[in-house]
Structures are given as C-alpha cells and as structure tokens.
C-alpha cells in the first residue's frame, strides 16, 4: 500500500513538472505592451495590447478597459513588416464572444502603428462585420 502511494505521488509530480515546463515562454521571447485605441461604431475603445513575435508567429493578450471590458488571446502572423491578427474576444459585461481581425504595420518598440479592424460576434453576424480603425502607441 505504501509503495502504491509513493508510485502515485511520483507520477503526479512528474506530470506536474511536465505541465509547468510547457507553460513557460521560450528563452529570449519578450513581449511589448502597447496602448490600444479602436474606433468603431461611433465609439472609441481603449486598453492594452501585449504582443510577442517569434519566428513570424504573433501571440499575446488584448485587454480593453473603456468603455467596457473586452479580453482576447492574440493570435496571428508577422510577415514583411505587416501584422495580421485574427482571434476570439470576450465582452465581459455582456458575457458574449466574437472574433476580431486587425491588420497593421508591425510597430517598432518606440513607435506606434495604425491599421484596420473587422469585428463580428456579440449580436453582429460574420457577413455584417463591423469595420473600424485601430492605433497602437508604446505604453508608458
């Protein structure tokens, strides 16, 4: 019985160690935080966009805080100085989900960028996407 408990504990420790190793960022990857402003449907939505680019793949997080909270896990590509992001978002207060696409020039760490957005979900179907603009500025 004691031997079975020891074996089970060892298996759990091995699984936990393997799981934590997979969640760490690869060495050398460093994210950049930008202030984000999206203008769409007569309003301006502001928050932050954290971006990590590794071998042409873009990841990170979007967190809009005003006028309502919207979160998203960023996914996309960076090629020839252009970033193309397309990822799901969640509107916290309305408890609904959608999809947002962003296209913009890859910003330098000390400079911003402007581009376009296309938004579907939360009551807006894909054929009737909401179009808008976005702007990134280096976070202070």
Secondary structure as UniProt FT lines:
FT   HELIX           2..23
FT   TURN            27..28
FT   STRAND          32..40
FT   TURN            41..42
FT   STRAND          43..54
FT   TURN            55..56
FT   STRAND          57..66
FT   STRAND          70..79
FT   TURN            80..81
FT   STRAND          82..91
FT   TURN            92..95
FT   STRAND          96..105
FT   TURN            109..110
FT   STRAND          113..121
FT   TURN            122..123
FT   HELIX           126..128
FT   STRAND          130..138
//
